[in-house]
Amino acid sequence: MTHAVVTGAASGIGRAVAEHFVQAGVQLTLVDVDADRLAAVTDALGARHHVVDLCDTDGPAAAVGDSWRAYGPVDVLVNAAGIYPSLDVIDVTAADWDRVFALNTRAPVLATAELVRLAAAAGRPASVVNISSGAALRARPGGGPYAASKAALEMATRAAALEFGPLGIRVNAVSPGFVAVDSACNPVADAYTTAVSGNPLGRPGTPADIARAVLWIAGPEASWVTGEILRVDGGSSTGAAHLPRLWPPDAHAADRTGTRAADTDTGTTTDIATPAGANGSAAAFPDPLHHTPGTLPDSTKGPTS
C-alpha cells in the first residue's frame, strides 16, 4: 500500500484509521467536510487533504479522482464518513432519509466506482474498505434510517466485490460494535456503559480497535479476502450476553421428569423442582424448542407447538 484515501478523517474512526495508516508508512489523502478539523488532523499527520461534501452527487468521485490526479494512483479507499441522526421512523421526512443514505450508502458506492474506473484503466489492483455498523444487523430505537443505510451498504459491498474481483479490486467492510469516541462526536457517550453489557468482552471498542482491523483487511495480508463483512464488536453480534439464563446451569443434566441423572461420584440423584402440569401432575422439564411462551408443556400430552 502506498497511497490511501480516507473519508470522514477529521474525527472518530476515520481519524484513527488515518493515524494507523501513517504509522504503516502509507501516504494519505484525507477527506472531510469539516475544514478546520480536517486541517488540524492533516497537519498532525503530515498528510494531504481535500475538503469535500460527500452528500453532493459529484463529491465522492471528485474526492477520489482529484486525489489520484494530484498525488498519484490510489491503492486503498476507506469510506469512513457517516452520519447517525436520532430519528424515529414515524418522524422521518424524505429529506432526512435522503441525507442519511446520501452519505452512508451512496457516497461510498460512488467513490468506489470512481476508484474502479481509474484503477482498471491503469491496470492496477486496489482495495476498498467500507465502514458499516452493527446496526445493519440489529436496529435500535431512533436509528431506523441509519440501520437501513448500513444494511444497504453491506449488500453493496458484496455486490461490488463480485463485480470488481476479476479486475483485481477487493471490496470489504468492517462493522464496528459500540465504539467509545470523543464526546464531540458522541453526544450519548453515557449510553455505552449500559450497551457494552451485551458483548462477551464487556467493554466498548475504541477507534484504534477498528483501525487495526481496517489496516489488515485493506492490506496485502488479506489479499484473498473480498466481499467480507468483518464484525469487530466484542462478540456482540454472536448473541445476547446480557440476558439471563433461561434454565439453571445444570438443566442439561435433567431428564424429562425433572430429576437429574445419578452423580457418577456419589451415586446420588438430585431432584430439580418442577411446577405442576395443567392436569396437576408434575410437568416435564420444558423443552425450549416446543412450548408456548409463558407456559410449561403438559407432561401427559407432550410438548405444545
C-alpha positions as CSV (number, residue, x, y, z in Angstrom):
1,M,0.0,0.0,0.0
2,T,1.4,3.4,-1.0
3,H,-1.5,5.8,-1.3
4,A,-4.8,5.7,0.6
5,V,-7.8,8.0,0.6
6,V,-9.7,8.1,3.8
7,T,-13.1,9.8,4.1
8,G,-14.5,11.1,7.3
9,A,-10.9,11.6,8.5
10,A,-11.4,14.6,10.7
11,S,-12.6,12.7,13.7
12,G,-13.6,9.3,15.3
13,I,-12.9,6.1,13.4
14,G,-11.8,7.9,10.2
15,R,-9.1,9.8,12.1
16,A,-7.9,6.6,13.9
17,V,-7.7,4.8,10.5
18,A,-5.6,7.7,9.2
19,E,-3.2,7.5,12.1
20,H,-2.7,3.8,11.7
21,F,-2.0,4.1,8.0
22,V,0.6,6.8,8.6
23,Q,2.3,4.5,11.2
24,A,2.4,1.8,8.5
25,G,4.1,4.2,6.1
26,V,1.2,4.8,3.8
27,Q,0.8,8.2,2.1
28,L,-2.6,9.7,2.8
29,T,-5.1,12.0,1.3
30,L,-7.8,12.8,3.9
31,V,-11.3,13.9,3.0
32,D,-13.9,15.5,5.2
33,V,-16.5,18.4,5.1
34,D,-15.2,19.9,8.3
35,A,-12.4,22.1,7.0
36,D,-11.0,23.3,10.3
37,R,-10.8,19.9,12.0
38,L,-9.5,18.3,8.8
39,A,-6.7,20.8,8.6
40,A,-5.7,20.1,12.1
41,V,-5.5,16.3,11.5
42,T,-3.7,16.8,8.3
43,D,-1.0,18.9,9.9
44,A,-0.6,16.4,12.8
45,L,-0.2,13.5,10.4
46,G,1.8,15.2,7.6
47,A,-0.9,14.2,5.1
48,R,-2.8,15.9,2.3
49,H,-6.4,16.7,2.3
50,H,-9.5,17.7,0.3
51,V,-12.5,19.4,1.8
52,V,-15.4,17.8,0.1
53,D,-19.1,17.5,0.8
54,L,-19.8,13.8,0.1
55,C,-23.5,14.4,0.1
56,D,-23.2,16.3,-3.2
57,T,-23.7,13.9,-6.1
58,D,-20.3,14.8,-7.6
59,G,-18.4,14.9,-4.3
60,P,-17.4,11.2,-3.9
61,A,-16.0,10.9,-7.4
62,A,-14.2,14.2,-7.0
63,A,-12.6,13.1,-3.7
64,V,-11.1,10.0,-5.3
65,G,-10.4,11.4,-8.8
66,D,-8.8,14.6,-7.6
67,S,-6.6,12.7,-5.2
68,W,-5.5,10.3,-7.9
69,R,-4.6,13.1,-10.4
70,A,-2.9,15.3,-7.8
71,Y,-0.9,12.8,-5.8
72,G,-0.7,9.6,-7.9
73,P,-2.6,6.3,-8.1
74,V,-4.8,5.3,-5.1
75,D,-4.2,1.8,-3.7
76,V,-6.8,1.9,-0.9
77,L,-10.0,3.7,-0.3
78,V,-11.5,3.7,3.2
79,N,-15.1,5.0,3.3
80,A,-15.5,6.1,6.9
81,A,-17.7,9.2,6.6
82,G,-21.1,8.7,8.0
83,I,-24.0,10.3,9.9
84,Y,-26.2,8.9,12.7
85,P,-29.2,11.3,13.3
86,S,-31.6,10.3,16.0
87,L,-34.9,9.8,14.0
88,D,-37.9,7.8,14.8
89,V,-39.3,6.1,11.8
90,I,-42.7,7.9,12.1
91,D,-40.9,11.3,12.1
92,V,-38.6,10.7,9.1
93,T,-39.1,13.1,6.2
94,A,-38.0,12.4,2.6
95,A,-35.2,14.9,3.1
96,D,-34.0,13.1,6.3
97,W,-34.0,9.8,4.6
98,D,-32.1,11.1,1.5
99,R,-29.5,12.8,3.6
100,V,-28.7,9.7,5.6
101,F,-28.5,7.5,2.5
102,A,-26.6,10.1,0.5
103,L,-23.6,10.0,3.0
104,N,-23.8,6.5,4.4
105,T,-24.6,4.5,1.3
106,R,-24.5,6.5,-1.9
107,A,-21.2,8.2,-1.3
108,P,-19.2,5.0,-0.6
109,V,-20.7,3.4,-3.8
110,L,-19.9,6.4,-6.0
111,A,-16.4,6.8,-4.5
112,T,-15.7,3.1,-5.1
113,A,-17.0,3.3,-8.7
114,E,-14.6,6.2,-9.4
115,L,-11.7,4.3,-8.0
116,V,-12.6,1.2,-10.0
117,R,-12.7,3.2,-13.3
118,L,-9.3,4.8,-12.6
119,A,-7.6,1.6,-11.4
120,A,-9.0,-0.6,-14.2
121,A,-7.8,1.9,-16.8
122,A,-4.4,1.9,-15.3
123,G,-4.3,-1.9,-14.9
124,R,-3.8,-1.6,-11.2
125,P,-5.2,-3.5,-8.2
126,A,-6.9,-1.7,-5.4
127,S,-8.7,-2.3,-2.1
128,V,-11.8,-0.7,-0.7
129,V,-13.0,-0.8,2.9
130,N,-16.4,0.5,3.8
131,I,-17.2,1.2,7.5
132,S,-20.5,-0.4,8.3
133,S,-22.1,-0.8,11.7
134,G,-23.6,-3.5,14.0
135,A,-26.9,-1.6,13.4
136,A,-27.0,-3.3,10.0
137,L,-27.9,-6.5,11.9
138,R,-29.8,-5.0,14.8
139,A,-31.8,-1.9,14.6
140,R,-32.0,0.5,17.5
141,P,-34.8,2.9,18.6
142,G,-34.3,6.2,16.9
143,G,-31.8,4.7,14.4
144,G,-34.0,3.2,11.7
145,P,-32.7,5.3,8.8
146,Y,-29.1,4.7,9.9
147,A,-29.6,1.0,10.3
148,A,-31.2,0.7,6.9
149,S,-28.4,2.7,5.3
150,K,-25.7,0.4,6.8
151,A,-27.6,-2.7,5.8
152,A,-27.7,-1.4,2.2
153,L,-24.0,-0.6,2.4
154,E,-23.2,-4.2,3.3
155,M,-25.1,-5.6,0.4
156,A,-23.5,-3.0,-1.9
157,T,-20.1,-4.2,-0.6
158,R,-20.9,-7.7,-1.5
159,A,-22.2,-6.8,-5.0
160,A,-19.1,-4.7,-5.7
161,A,-16.8,-7.5,-4.6
162,L,-18.5,-9.8,-7.1
163,E,-18.3,-7.4,-9.9
164,F,-14.8,-6.0,-9.4
165,G,-12.9,-9.1,-8.2
166,P,-12.0,-10.0,-11.8
167,L,-10.3,-6.6,-12.1
168,G,-8.1,-7.3,-9.1
169,I,-10.1,-4.9,-6.9
170,R,-11.2,-6.1,-3.5
171,V,-14.1,-4.6,-1.6
172,N,-14.8,-5.4,2.1
173,A,-16.5,-3.8,5.0
174,V,-15.6,-3.5,8.7
175,S,-18.6,-3.5,11.0
176,P,-17.9,-1.9,14.4
177,G,-20.0,-2.5,17.5
178,F,-20.3,0.1,20.2
179,V,-17.2,2.3,20.0
180,A,-16.2,4.9,22.6
181,V,-15.2,8.0,20.7
182,D,-14.6,11.6,21.9
183,S,-17.6,13.4,23.3
184,A,-17.7,15.9,20.4
185,C,-18.5,13.1,18.1
186,N,-20.7,11.1,20.6
187,P,-23.3,13.1,22.5
188,V,-24.7,9.9,24.0
189,A,-21.5,8.5,25.4
190,D,-23.1,7.6,28.7
191,A,-25.3,5.1,27.0
192,Y,-22.3,2.9,26.1
193,T,-21.8,1.9,29.7
194,T,-25.1,0.0,29.5
195,A,-24.8,-1.1,25.9
196,V,-21.5,-2.9,26.4
197,S,-23.1,-5.4,28.8
198,G,-24.4,-7.0,25.6
199,N,-21.0,-8.1,24.4
200,P,-19.0,-11.0,25.8
201,L,-15.8,-9.0,26.3
202,G,-17.6,-6.4,28.4
203,R,-16.1,-3.2,27.1
204,P,-16.7,-0.7,24.4
205,G,-14.4,-0.7,21.4
206,T,-12.0,2.0,20.6
207,P,-11.4,3.7,17.3
208,A,-8.0,2.0,17.4
209,D,-9.6,-1.4,17.6
210,I,-11.5,-0.6,14.3
211,A,-8.5,1.0,12.7
212,R,-6.3,-2.1,13.2
213,A,-9.0,-4.3,11.5
214,V,-9.2,-1.8,8.6
215,L,-5.4,-1.8,8.1
216,W,-5.3,-5.6,8.0
217,I,-8.2,-6.2,5.6
218,A,-7.1,-3.3,3.3
219,G,-3.6,-4.7,3.0
220,P,-1.7,-7.5,1.3
221,E,-2.1,-9.9,4.2
222,A,-5.8,-10.1,3.3
223,S,-5.2,-10.5,-0.4
224,W,-7.6,-13.4,-0.7
225,V,-10.4,-11.7,1.2
226,T,-13.2,-9.9,-0.6
227,G,-16.9,-9.4,-0.1
228,E,-16.3,-9.9,3.7
229,I,-18.2,-8.1,6.4
230,L,-15.7,-8.2,9.3
231,R,-17.5,-7.7,12.6
232,V,-15.3,-6.0,15.2
233,D,-17.8,-5.7,18.1
234,G,-16.5,-7.6,21.2
235,G,-18.7,-10.5,20.2
236,S,-22.0,-8.7,20.5
237,S,-23.2,-9.9,17.1
238,T,-22.8,-13.5,18.3
239,G,-25.7,-13.3,20.7
240,A,-27.2,-11.6,23.8
241,A,-24.6,-11.9,26.5
242,H,-26.5,-9.6,28.8
243,L,-29.7,-11.7,29.0
244,P,-30.2,-14.1,32.0
245,R,-30.2,-17.8,31.6
246,L,-33.5,-19.4,30.6
247,W,-32.6,-22.6,32.6
248,P,-30.5,-23.4,35.6
249,P,-26.8,-24.1,34.8
250,D,-27.3,-27.9,35.4
251,A,-30.5,-28.1,33.4
252,H,-28.7,-30.0,30.7
253,A,-28.4,-32.9,33.1
254,A,-32.0,-33.1,33.9
255,D,-34.2,-35.8,32.4
256,R,-37.8,-35.2,31.2
257,T,-39.3,-35.6,34.7
258,G,-37.1,-33.0,36.3
259,T,-34.8,-35.5,38.0
260,R,-31.1,-35.2,37.4
261,A,-29.2,-38.3,36.5
262,A,-27.2,-40.1,39.2
263,D,-24.0,-38.3,40.2
264,T,-21.2,-40.5,39.0
265,D,-19.0,-39.7,42.0
266,T,-21.6,-40.1,44.9
267,G,-24.2,-42.3,43.3
268,T,-26.9,-40.0,44.4
269,T,-29.6,-38.2,42.5
270,T,-30.8,-34.6,42.9
271,D,-34.4,-33.6,42.3
272,I,-34.9,-30.4,40.4
273,A,-38.2,-28.7,41.5
274,T,-40.7,-28.5,38.6
275,P,-44.1,-26.9,38.6
276,A,-47.2,-29.0,38.3
277,G,-48.6,-29.5,34.9
278,A,-52.0,-28.3,33.8
279,N,-53.6,-31.6,35.0
280,G,-52.0,-31.5,38.4
281,S,-49.2,-33.9,37.5
282,A,-45.6,-33.0,37.6
283,A,-44.7,-31.1,34.5
284,A,-42.0,-32.3,32.2
285,F,-38.9,-30.2,32.1
286,P,-39.7,-27.5,29.5
287,D,-38.5,-28.1,26.0
288,P,-37.2,-24.6,24.8
289,L,-37.9,-25.5,21.2
290,H,-41.5,-26.7,21.6
291,H,-43.6,-24.8,24.1
292,T,-45.9,-21.9,24.3
293,P,-44.3,-18.8,25.8
294,G,-45.2,-18.3,29.4
295,T,-46.4,-21.9,29.9
296,L,-45.0,-25.3,30.5
297,P,-45.9,-28.4,28.4
298,D,-48.4,-30.8,29.9
299,S,-46.4,-34.0,30.6
300,T,-49.4,-36.2,29.7
301,K,-49.9,-34.6,26.3
302,G,-46.3,-33.9,25.2
303,P,-44.9,-30.6,24.1
304,T,-47.2,-28.0,22.7
305,S,-46.3,-26.2,19.5
